[in-house]
Amino acid sequence: MKLIIEILLMGLAVFIGARIVPGVSVDGYGTAIIAAILIALANATIGFILRILTFPVNFLTLGLVSFIISVLMIMLVSYLMGGFNVTGFWAAAFLAIALALLKAIYNAIAGTDND
């Protein structure tokens, strides 16, 4: 049940982020949910591999490379998916920041469950 709530809230975060960040557009809430799922899958697969390969540089830059990888995953999903468009790197970067802030707010409200 928690997974479904997180998926719906991340879809809402993508939807809100598309309304806040200039250069990001999404056709509707359903498209935003699909985009959120694809961004999460891209970060969990390709992003994970890239983070392992770039660990020494990521360590030296205090996580900046990890953030750039997240931005690139958003751009990849935008390229592969119709209905979700990001115009450039900076739009994707601001969307990544907005998504991180919205997720942090959700985690602060919902708390963490160690089940």
Jmol script that loads the backbone (N, CA, C; Angstrom):
load data "model"
ATOM      1  N   MET A   1       0.818  -1.192   0.000  1.00  0.00           N
ATOM      2  CA  MET A   1       0.000   0.000   0.000  1.00  0.00           C
ATOM      3  C   MET A   1       0.866   1.262   0.000  1.00  0.00           C
ATOM      4  N   LYS A   2       1.978   1.235   0.773  1.00  0.00           N
ATOM      5  CA  LYS A   2       2.870   2.390   0.830  1.00  0.00           C
ATOM      6  C   LYS A   2       3.498   2.670  -0.527  1.00  0.00           C
ATOM      7  N   LEU A   3       3.814   1.627  -1.276  1.00  0.00           N
ATOM      8  CA  LEU A   3       4.401   1.793  -2.610  1.00  0.00           C
ATOM      9  C   LEU A   3       3.432   2.515  -3.544  1.00  0.00           C
ATOM     10  N   ILE A   4       2.168   2.141  -3.500  1.00  0.00           N
ATOM     11  CA  ILE A   4       1.166   2.780  -4.352  1.00  0.00           C
ATOM     12  C   ILE A   4       1.019   4.263  -3.985  1.00  0.00           C
ATOM     13  N   ILE A   5       1.013   4.556  -2.700  1.00  0.00           N
ATOM     14  CA  ILE A   5       0.905   5.947  -2.256  1.00  0.00           C
ATOM     15  C   ILE A   5       2.126   6.744  -2.723  1.00  0.00           C
ATOM     16  N   GLU A   6       3.312   6.160  -2.603  1.00  0.00           N
ATOM     17  CA  GLU A   6       4.518   6.851  -3.046  1.00  0.00           C
ATOM     18  C   GLU A   6       4.500   7.087  -4.546  1.00  0.00           C
ATOM     19  N   ILE A   7       4.022   6.116  -5.325  1.00  0.00           N
ATOM     20  CA  ILE A   7       3.942   6.287  -6.774  1.00  0.00           C
ATOM     21  C   ILE A   7       2.979   7.410  -7.121  1.00  0.00           C
ATOM     22  N   LEU A   8       1.814   7.421  -6.472  1.00  0.00           N
ATOM     23  CA  LEU A   8       0.836   8.475  -6.739  1.00  0.00           C
ATOM     24  C   LEU A   8       1.365   9.850  -6.324  1.00  0.00           C
ATOM     25  N   LEU A   9       2.069   9.917  -5.216  1.00  0.00           N
ATOM     26  CA  LEU A   9       2.612  11.192  -4.765  1.00  0.00           C
ATOM     27  C   LEU A   9       3.773  11.661  -5.641  1.00  0.00           C
ATOM     28  N   MET A  10       4.582  10.738  -6.126  1.00  0.00           N
ATOM     29  CA  MET A  10       5.652  11.146  -7.045  1.00  0.00           C
ATOM     30  C   MET A  10       5.073  11.589  -8.380  1.00  0.00           C
ATOM     31  N   GLY A  11       3.982  10.953  -8.811  1.00  0.00           N
ATOM     32  CA  GLY A  11       3.281  11.431  -9.999  1.00  0.00           C
ATOM     33  C   GLY A  11       2.765  12.839  -9.789  1.00  0.00           C
ATOM     34  N   LEU A  12       2.224  13.091  -8.597  1.00  0.00           N
ATOM     35  CA  LEU A  12       1.756  14.433  -8.252  1.00  0.00           C
ATOM     36  C   LEU A  12       2.929  15.415  -8.219  1.00  0.00           C
ATOM     37  N   ALA A  13       4.069  14.966  -7.719  1.00  0.00           N
ATOM     38  CA  ALA A  13       5.258  15.820  -7.671  1.00  0.00           C
ATOM     39  C   ALA A  13       5.721  16.175  -9.085  1.00  0.00           C
ATOM     40  N   VAL A  14       5.697  15.214  -9.997  1.00  0.00           N
ATOM     41  CA  VAL A  14       6.067  15.492 -11.394  1.00  0.00           C
ATOM     42  C   VAL A  14       5.061  16.463 -12.000  1.00  0.00           C
ATOM     43  N   PHE A  15       3.782  16.249 -11.713  1.00  0.00           N
ATOM     44  CA  PHE A  15       2.730  17.121 -12.230  1.00  0.00           C
ATOM     45  C   PHE A  15       2.900  18.552 -11.714  1.00  0.00           C
ATOM     46  N   ILE A  16       3.141  18.699 -10.418  1.00  0.00           N
ATOM     47  CA  ILE A  16       3.348  20.020  -9.825  1.00  0.00           C
ATOM     48  C   ILE A  16       4.649  20.636 -10.340  1.00  0.00           C
ATOM     49  N   GLY A  17       5.693  19.808 -10.432  1.00  0.00           N
ATOM     50  CA  GLY A  17       6.975  20.293 -10.954  1.00  0.00           C
ATOM     51  C   GLY A  17       6.859  20.806 -12.374  1.00  0.00           C
ATOM     52  N   ALA A  18       6.040  20.138 -13.183  1.00  0.00           N
ATOM     53  CA  ALA A  18       5.839  20.588 -14.559  1.00  0.00           C
ATOM     54  C   ALA A  18       5.104  21.925 -14.596  1.00  0.00           C
ATOM     55  N   ARG A  19       4.274  22.197 -13.610  1.00  0.00           N
ATOM     56  CA  ARG A  19       3.566  23.477 -13.548  1.00  0.00           C
ATOM     57  C   ARG A  19       4.463  24.593 -13.009  1.00  0.00           C
ATOM     58  N   ILE A  20       5.417  24.243 -12.151  1.00  0.00           N
ATOM     59  CA  ILE A  20       6.278  25.238 -11.517  1.00  0.00           C
ATOM     60  C   ILE A  20       7.493  25.567 -12.388  1.00  0.00           C
ATOM     61  N   VAL A  21       8.131  24.542 -12.942  1.00  0.00           N
ATOM     62  CA  VAL A  21       9.400  24.721 -13.648  1.00  0.00           C
ATOM     63  C   VAL A  21       9.149  25.083 -15.108  1.00  0.00           C
ATOM     64  N   PRO A  22       9.661  26.219 -15.556  1.00  0.00           N
ATOM     65  CA  PRO A  22       9.522  26.540 -16.976  1.00  0.00           C
ATOM     66  C   PRO A  22      10.369  25.600 -17.824  1.00  0.00           C
ATOM     67  N   GLY A  23       9.845  25.186 -18.948  1.00  0.00           N
ATOM     68  CA  GLY A  23      10.560  24.276 -19.830  1.00  0.00           C
ATOM     69  C   GLY A  23      10.191  22.817 -19.618  1.00  0.00           C
ATOM     70  N   VAL A  24       9.315  22.537 -18.667  1.00  0.00           N
ATOM     71  CA  VAL A  24       8.851  21.180 -18.411  1.00  0.00           C
ATOM     72  C   VAL A  24       7.348  21.145 -18.637  1.00  0.00           C
ATOM     73  N   SER A  25       6.900  20.179 -19.425  1.00  0.00           N
ATOM     74  CA  SER A  25       5.459  20.042 -19.656  1.00  0.00           C
ATOM     75  C   SER A  25       5.062  18.583 -19.579  1.00  0.00           C
ATOM     76  N   VAL A  26       3.846  18.364 -19.112  1.00  0.00           N
ATOM     77  CA  VAL A  26       3.285  17.025 -19.010  1.00  0.00           C
ATOM     78  C   VAL A  26       1.819  17.127 -19.432  1.00  0.00           C
ATOM     79  N   ASP A  27       1.352  16.118 -20.157  1.00  0.00           N
ATOM     80  CA  ASP A  27      -0.003  16.167 -20.713  1.00  0.00           C
ATOM     81  C   ASP A  27      -1.089  16.063 -19.652  1.00  0.00           C
ATOM     82  N   GLY A  28      -0.879  15.280 -18.616  1.00  0.00           N
ATOM     83  CA  GLY A  28      -1.893  15.102 -17.591  1.00  0.00           C
ATOM     84  C   GLY A  28      -1.326  14.339 -16.411  1.00  0.00           C
ATOM     85  N   TYR A  29      -2.204  14.094 -15.434  1.00  0.00           N
ATOM     86  CA  TYR A  29      -1.758  13.415 -14.210  1.00  0.00           C
ATOM     87  C   TYR A  29      -1.351  11.965 -14.494  1.00  0.00           C
ATOM     88  N   GLY A  30      -2.085  11.284 -15.378  1.00  0.00           N
ATOM     89  CA  GLY A  30      -1.724   9.905 -15.728  1.00  0.00           C
ATOM     90  C   GLY A  30      -0.351   9.836 -16.372  1.00  0.00           C
ATOM     91  N   THR A  31      -0.068  10.775 -17.252  1.00  0.00           N
ATOM     92  CA  THR A  31       1.249  10.835 -17.873  1.00  0.00           C
ATOM     93  C   THR A  31       2.319  11.144 -16.834  1.00  0.00           C
ATOM     94  N   ALA A  32       1.985  11.986 -15.863  1.00  0.00           N
ATOM     95  CA  ALA A  32       2.941  12.320 -14.803  1.00  0.00           C
ATOM     96  C   ALA A  32       3.264  11.089 -13.952  1.00  0.00           C
ATOM     97  N   ILE A  33       2.263  10.246 -13.692  1.00  0.00           N
ATOM     98  CA  ILE A  33       2.503   9.018 -12.921  1.00  0.00           C
ATOM     99  C   ILE A  33       3.430   8.088 -13.695  1.00  0.00           C
ATOM    100  N   ILE A  34       3.168   7.922 -14.987  1.00  0.00           N
ATOM    101  CA  ILE A  34       4.025   7.064 -15.814  1.00  0.00           C
ATOM    102  C   ILE A  34       5.442   7.631 -15.867  1.00  0.00           C
ATOM    103  N   ALA A  35       5.563   8.952 -16.016  1.00  0.00           N
ATOM    104  CA  ALA A  35       6.885   9.582 -16.044  1.00  0.00           C
ATOM    105  C   ALA A  35       7.612   9.356 -14.725  1.00  0.00           C
ATOM    106  N   ALA A  36       6.904   9.472 -13.601  1.00  0.00           N
ATOM    107  CA  ALA A  36       7.525   9.253 -12.292  1.00  0.00           C
ATOM    108  C   ALA A  36       8.016   7.818 -12.145  1.00  0.00           C
ATOM    109  N   ILE A  37       7.224   6.863 -12.619  1.00  0.00           N
ATOM    110  CA  ILE A  37       7.633   5.454 -12.563  1.00  0.00           C
ATOM    111  C   ILE A  37       8.869   5.230 -13.420  1.00  0.00           C
ATOM    112  N   LEU A  38       8.871   5.804 -14.638  1.00  0.00           N
ATOM    113  CA  LEU A  38      10.017   5.620 -15.534  1.00  0.00           C
ATOM    114  C   LEU A  38      11.264   6.308 -15.005  1.00  0.00           C
ATOM    115  N   ILE A  39      11.114   7.474 -14.387  1.00  0.00           N
ATOM    116  CA  ILE A  39      12.276   8.148 -13.790  1.00  0.00           C
ATOM    117  C   ILE A  39      12.840   7.301 -12.652  1.00  0.00           C
ATOM    118  N   ALA A  40      11.960   6.742 -11.836  1.00  0.00           N
ATOM    119  CA  ALA A  40      12.411   5.881 -10.730  1.00  0.00           C
ATOM    120  C   ALA A  40      13.112   4.630 -11.259  1.00  0.00           C
ATOM    121  N   LEU A  41      12.558   4.014 -12.303  1.00  0.00           N
ATOM    122  CA  LEU A  41      13.191   2.833 -12.892  1.00  0.00           C
ATOM    123  C   LEU A  41      14.537   3.169 -13.522  1.00  0.00           C
ATOM    124  N   ALA A  42      14.611   4.301 -14.214  1.00  0.00           N
ATOM    125  CA  ALA A  42      15.882   4.708 -14.828  1.00  0.00           C
ATOM    126  C   ALA A  42      16.933   4.967 -13.754  1.00  0.00           C
ATOM    127  N   ASN A  43      16.537   5.633 -12.663  1.00  0.00           N
ATOM    128  CA  ASN A  43      17.480   5.884 -11.574  1.00  0.00           C
ATOM    129  C   ASN A  43      17.898   4.595 -10.880  1.00  0.00           C
ATOM    130  N   ALA A  44      16.981   3.642 -10.784  1.00  0.00           N
ATOM    131  CA  ALA A  44      17.282   2.387 -10.087  1.00  0.00           C
ATOM    132  C   ALA A  44      18.151   1.446 -10.925  1.00  0.00           C
ATOM    133  N   THR A  45      18.133   1.583 -12.230  1.00  0.00           N
ATOM    134  CA  THR A  45      18.909   0.679 -13.088  1.00  0.00           C
ATOM    135  C   THR A  45      20.126   1.386 -13.673  1.00  0.00           C
ATOM    136  N   ILE A  46      19.915   2.197 -14.674  1.00  0.00           N
ATOM    137  CA  ILE A  46      21.017   2.878 -15.345  1.00  0.00           C
ATOM    138  C   ILE A  46      21.722   3.825 -14.381  1.00  0.00           C
ATOM    139  N   GLY A  47      20.944   4.585 -13.620  1.00  0.00           N
ATOM    140  CA  GLY A  47      21.528   5.520 -12.662  1.00  0.00           C
ATOM    141  C   GLY A  47      22.376   4.832 -11.614  1.00  0.00           C
ATOM    142  N   PHE A  48      21.908   3.677 -11.144  1.00  0.00           N
ATOM    143  CA  PHE A  48      22.669   2.913 -10.147  1.00  0.00           C
ATOM    144  C   PHE A  48      24.013   2.470 -10.713  1.00  0.00           C
ATOM    145  N   ILE A  49      23.997   1.967 -11.934  1.00  0.00           N
ATOM    146  CA  ILE A  49      25.250   1.529 -12.573  1.00  0.00           C
ATOM    147  C   ILE A  49      26.195   2.710 -12.761  1.00  0.00           C
ATOM    148  N   LEU A  50      25.661   3.842 -13.215  1.00  0.00           N
ATOM    149  CA  LEU A  50      26.500   5.029 -13.394  1.00  0.00           C
ATOM    150  C   LEU A  50      27.052   5.534 -12.068  1.00  0.00           C
ATOM    151  N   ARG A  51      26.271   5.442 -11.002  1.00  0.00           N
ATOM    152  CA  ARG A  51      26.753   5.890  -9.692  1.00  0.00           C
ATOM    153  C   ARG A  51      27.884   4.994  -9.183  1.00  0.00           C
ATOM    154  N   ILE A  52      27.794   3.703  -9.464  1.00  0.00           N
ATOM    155  CA  ILE A  52      28.884   2.793  -9.071  1.00  0.00           C
ATOM    156  C   ILE A  52      30.150   3.115  -9.855  1.00  0.00           C
ATOM    157  N   LEU A  53      29.987   3.336 -11.169  1.00  0.00           N
ATOM    158  CA  LEU A  53      31.153   3.609 -12.008  1.00  0.00           C
ATOM    159  C   LEU A  53      31.806   4.954 -11.693  1.00  0.00           C
ATOM    160  N   THR A  54      31.027   5.901 -11.238  1.00  0.00           N
ATOM    161  CA  THR A  54      31.560   7.245 -10.972  1.00  0.00           C
ATOM    162  C   THR A  54      31.747   7.517  -9.484  1.00  0.00           C
ATOM    163  N   PHE A  55      31.780   6.474  -8.679  1.00  0.00           N
ATOM    164  CA  PHE A  55      31.876   6.662  -7.228  1.00  0.00           C
ATOM    165  C   PHE A  55      33.063   7.523  -6.788  1.00  0.00           C
ATOM    166  N   PRO A  56      34.272   7.293  -7.307  1.00  0.00           N
ATOM    167  CA  PRO A  56      35.388   8.138  -6.832  1.00  0.00           C
ATOM    168  C   PRO A  56      35.173   9.622  -7.139  1.00  0.00           C
ATOM    169  N   VAL A  57      34.692   9.937  -8.329  1.00  0.00           N
ATOM    170  CA  VAL A  57      34.448  11.333  -8.691  1.00  0.00           C
ATOM    171  C   VAL A  57      33.278  11.884  -7.873  1.00  0.00           C
ATOM    172  N   ASN A  58      32.259  11.057  -7.679  1.00  0.00           N
ATOM    173  CA  ASN A  58      31.100  11.459  -6.884  1.00  0.00           C
ATOM    174  C   ASN A  58      31.517  11.773  -5.449  1.00  0.00           C
ATOM    175  N   PHE A  59      32.409  10.989  -4.919  1.00  0.00           N
ATOM    176  CA  PHE A  59      32.920  11.213  -3.563  1.00  0.00           C
ATOM    177  C   PHE A  59      33.674  12.542  -3.481  1.00  0.00           C
ATOM    178  N   LEU A  60      34.488  12.819  -4.487  1.00  0.00           N
ATOM    179  CA  LEU A  60      35.275  14.052  -4.487  1.00  0.00           C
ATOM    180  C   LEU A  60      34.410  15.296  -4.692  1.00  0.00           C
ATOM    181  N   THR A  61      33.310  15.158  -5.415  1.00  0.00           N
ATOM    182  CA  THR A  61      32.446  16.316  -5.671  1.00  0.00           C
ATOM    183  C   THR A  61      31.282  16.405  -4.687  1.00  0.00           C
ATOM    184  N   LEU A  62      31.319  15.601  -3.638  1.00  0.00           N
ATOM    185  CA  LEU A  62      30.313  15.621  -2.579  1.00  0.00           C
ATOM    186  C   LEU A  62      28.897  15.374  -3.101  1.00  0.00           C
ATOM    187  N   GLY A  63      28.760  14.482  -4.074  1.00  0.00           N
ATOM    188  CA  GLY A  63      27.447  14.075  -4.557  1.00  0.00           C
ATOM    189  C   GLY A  63      26.946  14.828  -5.766  1.00  0.00           C
ATOM    190  N   LEU A  64      27.709  15.770  -6.279  1.00  0.00           N
ATOM    191  CA  LEU A  64      27.263  16.539  -7.441  1.00  0.00           C
ATOM    192  C   LEU A  64      27.073  15.639  -8.660  1.00  0.00           C
ATOM    193  N   VAL A  65      27.928  14.660  -8.840  1.00  0.00           N
ATOM    194  CA  VAL A  65      27.812  13.745  -9.972  1.00  0.00           C
ATOM    195  C   VAL A  65      26.521  12.935  -9.859  1.00  0.00           C
ATOM    196  N   SER A  66      26.150  12.552  -8.669  1.00  0.00           N
ATOM    197  CA  SER A  66      24.901  11.819  -8.461  1.00  0.00           C
ATOM    198  C   SER A  66      23.701  12.668  -8.869  1.00  0.00           C
ATOM    199  N   PHE A  67      23.740  13.947  -8.540  1.00  0.00           N
ATOM    200  CA  PHE A  67      22.667  14.858  -8.951  1.00  0.00           C
ATOM    201  C   PHE A  67      22.627  14.981 -10.474  1.00  0.00           C
ATOM    202  N   ILE A  68      23.776  15.101 -11.103  1.00  0.00           N
ATOM    203  CA  ILE A  68      23.827  15.203 -12.565  1.00  0.00           C
ATOM    204  C   ILE A  68      23.288  13.934 -13.209  1.00  0.00           C
ATOM    205  N   ILE A  69      23.568  12.784 -12.623  1.00  0.00           N
ATOM    206  CA  ILE A  69      23.031  11.523 -13.143  1.00  0.00           C
ATOM    207  C   ILE A  69      21.504  11.530 -13.043  1.00  0.00           C
ATOM    208  N   SER A  70      20.957  12.027 -11.949  1.00  0.00           N
ATOM    209  CA  SER A  70      19.503  12.125 -11.817  1.00  0.00           C
ATOM    210  C   SER A  70      18.913  13.039 -12.880  1.00  0.00           C
ATOM    211  N   VAL A  71      19.573  14.145 -13.151  1.00  0.00           N
ATOM    212  CA  VAL A  71      19.117  15.064 -14.194  1.00  0.00           C
ATOM    213  C   VAL A  71      19.139  14.374 -15.553  1.00  0.00           C
ATOM    214  N   LEU A  72      20.197  13.628 -15.815  1.00  0.00           N
ATOM    215  CA  LEU A  72      20.300  12.912 -17.090  1.00  0.00           C
ATOM    216  C   LEU A  72      19.214  11.835 -17.223  1.00  0.00           C
ATOM    217  N   MET A  73      18.835  11.212 -16.117  1.00  0.00           N
ATOM    218  CA  MET A  73      17.761  10.220 -16.169  1.00  0.00           C
ATOM    219  C   MET A  73      16.418  10.887 -16.492  1.00  0.00           C
ATOM    220  N   ILE A  74      16.199  12.089 -15.974  1.00  0.00           N
ATOM    221  CA  ILE A  74      14.984  12.831 -16.311  1.00  0.00           C
ATOM    222  C   ILE A  74      14.987  13.172 -17.799  1.00  0.00           C
ATOM    223  N   MET A  75      16.136  13.598 -18.313  1.00  0.00           N
ATOM    224  CA  MET A  75      16.231  13.920 -19.734  1.00  0.00           C
ATOM    225  C   MET A  75      16.031  12.675 -20.607  1.00  0.00           C
ATOM    226  N   LEU A  76      16.528  11.526 -20.145  1.00  0.00           N
ATOM    227  CA  LEU A  76      16.336  10.275 -20.881  1.00  0.00           C
ATOM    228  C   LEU A  76      14.862   9.910 -20.957  1.00  0.00           C
ATOM    229  N   VAL A  77      14.162  10.000 -19.839  1.00  0.00           N
ATOM    230  CA  VAL A  77      12.729   9.690 -19.833  1.00  0.00           C
ATOM    231  C   VAL A  77      11.973  10.670 -20.720  1.00  0.00           C
ATOM    232  N   SER A  78      12.368  11.932 -20.707  1.00  0.00           N
ATOM    233  CA  SER A  78      11.728  12.925 -21.568  1.00  0.00           C
ATOM    234  C   SER A  78      11.928  12.578 -23.040  1.00  0.00           C
ATOM    235  N   TYR A  79      13.117  12.099 -23.372  1.00  0.00           N
ATOM    236  CA  TYR A  79      13.420  11.729 -24.749  1.00  0.00           C
ATOM    237  C   TYR A  79      12.621  10.503 -25.192  1.00  0.00           C
ATOM    238  N   LEU A  80      12.459   9.542 -24.295  1.00  0.00           N
ATOM    239  CA  LEU A  80      11.807   8.277 -24.642  1.00  0.00           C
ATOM    240  C   LEU A  80      10.291   8.317 -24.561  1.00  0.00           C
ATOM    241  N   MET A  81       9.741   9.256 -23.809  1.00  0.00           N
ATOM    242  CA  MET A  81       8.309   9.237 -23.523  1.00  0.00           C
ATOM    243  C   MET A  81       7.602  10.422 -24.159  1.00  0.00           C
ATOM    244  N   GLY A  82       6.507  10.144 -24.817  1.00  0.00           N
ATOM    245  CA  GLY A  82       5.682  11.216 -25.341  1.00  0.00           C
ATOM    246  C   GLY A  82       4.774  11.741 -24.247  1.00  0.00           C
ATOM    247  N   GLY A  83       4.451  13.024 -24.303  1.00  0.00           N
ATOM    248  CA  GLY A  83       3.576  13.612 -23.298  1.00  0.00           C
ATOM    249  C   GLY A  83       4.320  14.193 -22.112  1.00  0.00           C
ATOM    250  N   PHE A  84       5.612  13.904 -21.989  1.00  0.00           N
ATOM    251  CA  PHE A  84       6.454  14.451 -20.928  1.00  0.00           C
ATOM    252  C   PHE A  84       7.666  15.058 -21.612  1.00  0.00           C
ATOM    253  N   ASN A  85       7.773  16.371 -21.588  1.00  0.00           N
ATOM    254  CA  ASN A  85       8.835  17.053 -22.320  1.00  0.00           C
ATOM    255  C   ASN A  85       9.632  17.964 -21.410  1.00  0.00           C
ATOM    256  N   VAL A  86      10.952  17.859 -21.533  1.00  0.00           N
ATOM    257  CA  VAL A  86      11.874  18.734 -20.821  1.00  0.00           C
ATOM    258  C   VAL A  86      12.748  19.386 -21.889  1.00  0.00           C
ATOM    259  N   THR A  87      12.804  20.710 -21.885  1.00  0.00           N
ATOM    260  CA  THR A  87      13.473  21.415 -22.978  1.00  0.00           C
ATOM    261  C   THR A  87      14.989  21.399 -22.904  1.00  0.00           C
ATOM    262  N   GLY A  88      15.581  21.240 -21.751  1.00  0.00           N
ATOM    263  CA  GLY A  88      17.036  21.249 -21.671  1.00  0.00           C
ATOM    264  C   GLY A  88      17.544  20.816 -20.317  1.00  0.00           C
ATOM    265  N   PHE A  89      18.862  20.914 -20.168  1.00  0.00           N
ATOM    266  CA  PHE A  89      19.516  20.462 -18.947  1.00  0.00           C
ATOM    267  C   PHE A  89      19.045  21.244 -17.735  1.00  0.00           C
ATOM    268  N   TRP A  90      18.945  22.564 -17.863  1.00  0.00           N
ATOM    269  CA  TRP A  90      18.590  23.384 -16.702  1.00  0.00           C
ATOM    270  C   TRP A  90      17.155  23.151 -16.264  1.00  0.00           C
ATOM    271  N   ALA A  91      16.267  22.951 -17.221  1.00  0.00           N
ATOM    272  CA  ALA A  91      14.877  22.641 -16.859  1.00  0.00           C
ATOM    273  C   ALA A  91      14.823  21.313 -16.114  1.00  0.00           C
ATOM    274  N   ALA A  92      15.594  20.329 -16.599  1.00  0.00           N
ATOM    275  CA  ALA A  92      15.645  19.032 -15.918  1.00  0.00           C
ATOM    276  C   ALA A  92      16.278  19.162 -14.537  1.00  0.00           C
ATOM    277  N   ALA A  93      17.278  20.027 -14.403  1.00  0.00           N
ATOM    278  CA  ALA A  93      17.929  20.224 -13.106  1.00  0.00           C
ATOM    279  C   ALA A  93      16.954  20.837 -12.098  1.00  0.00           C
ATOM    280  N   PHE A  94      16.202  21.855 -12.543  1.00  0.00           N
ATOM    281  CA  PHE A  94      15.233  22.465 -11.633  1.00  0.00           C
ATOM    282  C   PHE A  94      14.103  21.498 -11.289  1.00  0.00           C
ATOM    283  N   LEU A  95      13.712  20.651 -12.257  1.00  0.00           N
ATOM    284  CA  LEU A  95      12.703  19.629 -11.964  1.00  0.00           C
ATOM    285  C   LEU A  95      13.234  18.631 -10.949  1.00  0.00           C
ATOM    286  N   ALA A  96      14.491  18.221 -11.077  1.00  0.00           N
ATOM    287  CA  ALA A  96      15.093  17.286 -10.115  1.00  0.00           C
ATOM    288  C   ALA A  96      15.131  17.889  -8.717  1.00  0.00           C
ATOM    289  N   ILE A  97      15.422  19.179  -8.626  1.00  0.00           N
ATOM    290  CA  ILE A  97      15.430  19.854  -7.326  1.00  0.00           C
ATOM    291  C   ILE A  97      14.016  19.895  -6.752  1.00  0.00           C
ATOM    292  N   ALA A  98      13.039  20.233  -7.602  1.00  0.00           N
ATOM    293  CA  ALA A  98      11.644  20.284  -7.140  1.00  0.00           C
ATOM    294  C   ALA A  98      11.174  18.913  -6.676  1.00  0.00           C
ATOM    295  N   LEU A  99      11.516  17.862  -7.416  1.00  0.00           N
ATOM    296  CA  LEU A  99      11.120  16.499  -7.022  1.00  0.00           C
ATOM    297  C   LEU A  99      11.774  16.108  -5.702  1.00  0.00           C
ATOM    298  N   ALA A 100      13.043  16.452  -5.530  1.00  0.00           N
ATOM    299  CA  ALA A 100      13.737  16.124  -4.284  1.00  0.00           C
ATOM    300  C   ALA A 100      13.115  16.854  -3.100  1.00  0.00           C
ATOM    301  N   LEU A 101      12.762  18.125  -3.295  1.00  0.00           N
ATOM    302  CA  LEU A 101      12.142  18.887  -2.211  1.00  0.00           C
ATOM    303  C   LEU A 101      10.764  18.329  -1.855  1.00  0.00           C
ATOM    304  N   LEU A 102       9.962  18.010  -2.876  1.00  0.00           N
ATOM    305  CA  LEU A 102       8.637  17.461  -2.603  1.00  0.00           C
ATOM    306  C   LEU A 102       8.723  16.095  -1.924  1.00  0.00           C
ATOM    307  N   LYS A 103       9.706  15.285  -2.336  1.00  0.00           N
ATOM    308  CA  LYS A 103       9.878  13.980  -1.689  1.00  0.00           C
ATOM    309  C   LYS A 103      10.354  14.139  -0.243  1.00  0.00           C
ATOM    310  N   ALA A 104      11.216  15.113   0.004  1.00  0.00           N
ATOM    311  CA  ALA A 104      11.681  15.373   1.369  1.00  0.00           C
ATOM    312  C   ALA A 104      10.531  15.833   2.262  1.00  0.00           C
ATOM    313  N   ILE A 105       9.664  16.671   1.710  1.00  0.00           N
ATOM    314  CA  ILE A 105       8.491  17.114   2.476  1.00  0.00           C
ATOM    315  C   ILE A 105       7.594  15.926   2.801  1.00  0.00           C
ATOM    316  N   TYR A 106       7.369  15.059   1.814  1.00  0.00           N
ATOM    317  CA  TYR A 106       6.548  13.862   2.058  1.00  0.00           C
ATOM    318  C   TYR A 106       7.174  12.980   3.130  1.00  0.00           C
ATOM    319  N   ASN A 107       8.480  12.751   3.042  1.00  0.00           N
ATOM    320  CA  ASN A 107       9.149  11.899   4.029  1.00  0.00           C
ATOM    321  C   ASN A 107       9.110  12.520   5.426  1.00  0.00           C
ATOM    322  N   ALA A 108       9.171  13.834   5.498  1.00  0.00           N
ATOM    323  CA  ALA A 108       9.097  14.499   6.806  1.00  0.00           C
ATOM    324  C   ALA A 108       7.702  14.358   7.414  1.00  0.00           C
ATOM    325  N   ILE A 109       6.686  14.416   6.559  1.00  0.00           N
ATOM    326  CA  ILE A 109       5.308  14.300   7.057  1.00  0.00           C
ATOM    327  C   ILE A 109       4.977  12.847   7.375  1.00  0.00           C
ATOM    328  N   ALA A 110       5.285  11.956   6.443  1.00  0.00           N
ATOM    329  CA  ALA A 110       4.902  10.543   6.609  1.00  0.00           C
ATOM    330  C   ALA A 110       5.830   9.803   7.554  1.00  0.00           C
ATOM    331  N   GLY A 111       7.060  10.258   7.661  1.00  0.00           N
ATOM    332  CA  GLY A 111       8.031   9.547   8.490  1.00  0.00           C
ATOM    333  C   GLY A 111       8.543   8.319   7.778  1.00  0.00           C
ATOM    334  N   THR A 112       9.454   7.624   8.411  1.00  0.00           N
ATOM    335  CA  THR A 112       9.999   6.407   7.828  1.00  0.00           C
ATOM    336  C   THR A 112       9.464   5.214   8.595  1.00  0.00           C
ATOM    337  N   ASP A 113       9.180   4.186   7.851  1.00  0.00           N
ATOM    338  CA  ASP A 113       8.662   2.945   8.441  1.00  0.00           C
ATOM    339  C   ASP A 113       9.670   1.847   8.185  1.00  0.00           C
ATOM    340  N   ASN A 114      10.157   1.200   9.218  1.00  0.00           N
ATOM    341  CA  ASN A 114      11.181   0.180   9.093  1.00  0.00           C
ATOM    342  C   ASN A 114      10.629  -1.217   9.002  1.00  0.00           C
ATOM    343  N   ASP A 115       9.466  -1.397   8.407  1.00  0.00           N
ATOM    344  CA  ASP A 115       8.886  -2.740   8.264  1.00  0.00           C
ATOM    345  C   ASP A 115       9.593  -3.534   7.207  1.00  0.00           C
TER     346      ASP A 115
END
end "model"
wireframe off; spacefill off
backbone 0.3
color backbone group
